Amino acid sequence: MIRQQPATGRRRSAPVGSQTLFDAGLTILAIAAALLLLRVLYRLLAIPGRIWSGDTLYTLTNPLVLPLSLLPGGSRVMLGDATLADITTAALIVIVPAFWLSRTRRA
């Protein structure tokens, strides 16, 4: 026989607005990560920017890579056409959320 808790006047619910905002932020982060990893793959395969898909991808991801490409050594080519800024930005977009998830408190 299962006993049910008596109903109280209060209901515990999660704040809807903050959960929606968190989900939206997580979705944006996932899209940015996918685009940056695709950029690194395109650079490794030396796909030029004159092809429409390369041009679109490089145009979308240039603002994310620009801060690191302005640093000394950021424009150095590492593998294929991938620069140090490309590889570092892709690594950061993967490492930072992984670190953040490892630091969350468990109830």
Beta strands, then each sheet from edge to edge (+ up, - down):
strand 1: 77-79
strand 2: 82-83
sheet 1: 1+ 2-
end
